[in-house]
């Protein structure tokens, strides 16, 4: 995220192409890194008892695609409104931490096959979402509002993960 946290040689914030492109690249890298750990067709995952309210597997891709797009938009938009280089660096760092936690959940839950570790990961992601939205709202209320559906979906996922832990206590 260094590319979008600095200033150009003229002292202005990076161009919209750079900001939105870097945001999209960071989000795409997150999606690829996270997807690399997911195996929803594994015998392990299929054997888990799941709540009746869990969406079908295909719904996750349908939901995550626009959510990732809104994260990329919010990143590009917010980083263009932050007037101070130091504050822009903090916001870019906050976003990088958030995206790392986002991808990390898949590795904790699916790759380690550990719903309890996944629950810890998604709780940390929820905290990161609150921090990211609050940080973003200080300079760009539009970008902050754009992140709310992402935070809401992650909160839903936390509830789902908690339900999986309760229903599968020995996993």
Residue pairs with C-beta under 8 A, 6 or more apart in sequence:
1 22
1 26
1 92
1 93
1 95
1 96
2 92
3 14
3 18
3 22
4 14
4 18
4 19
4 22
4 23
4 75
4 76
4 79
4 88
4 92
5 79
5 85
5 88
5 89
5 91
5 92
5 93
6 14
6 85
6 88
6 89
7 13
7 14
7 85
8 14
8 15
13 19
13 79
13 80
13 82
13 88
14 22
14 79
14 80
16 76
16 80
19 75
19 76
19 77
19 79
19 80
20 72
20 73
20 75
20 76
20 77
21 76
22 75
22 76
23 71
23 72
23 73
23 74
23 75
23 76
23 79
23 95
24 72
24 76
26 72
26 75
26 95
26 96
26 99
27 68
27 69
27 71
27 72
27 75
27 99
28 68
28 72
29 99
30 68
30 99
30 100
30 102
30 103
31 64
31 68
31 103
33 103
33 106
34 102
34 103
34 104
34 105
34 106
34 107
35 106
36 106
37 106
37 107
37 109
37 110
37 111
38 106
38 110
39 45
39 110
40 57
40 60
40 110
42 110
44 113
45 110
48 115
48 164
48 167
48 168
48 171
49 164
49 167
49 168
50 163
50 164
50 167
51 160
51 163
51 164
51 167
53 160
54 160
54 163
55 63
63 153
67 149
67 150
67 153
70 146
70 147
70 149
70 150
71 95
71 99
71 147
71 150
73 143
73 146
74 136
74 140
74 143
74 144
74 146
74 147
75 95
75 143
77 140
77 142
77 143
77 146
78 91
78 136
78 139
78 140
78 143
78 144
79 88
79 91
79 92
81 139
81 140
81 143
82 88
82 91
82 139
82 140
83 139
87 138
87 139
90 135
91 135
91 136
91 139
94 128
94 131
94 132
94 135
95 132
97 128
98 125
98 128
98 129
98 131
98 132
101 121
101 124
101 125
101 128
102 125
104 121
105 118
105 121
105 122
105 125
105 157
108 114
108 117
108 118
108 120
108 121
109 115
109 117
109 118
109 121
109 161
110 118
113 171
114 171
115 161
115 164
115 165
115 168
115 171
116 165
116 171
118 161
118 164
119 158
119 161
119 162
119 165
122 154
122 157
122 158
122 161
123 158
125 154
125 158
126 151
126 154
126 155
126 158
129 147
129 150
129 151
129 154
129 155
130 151
132 147
133 144
133 147
133 148
133 151
134 144
136 143
136 144
136 147
137 144
164 171
165 171
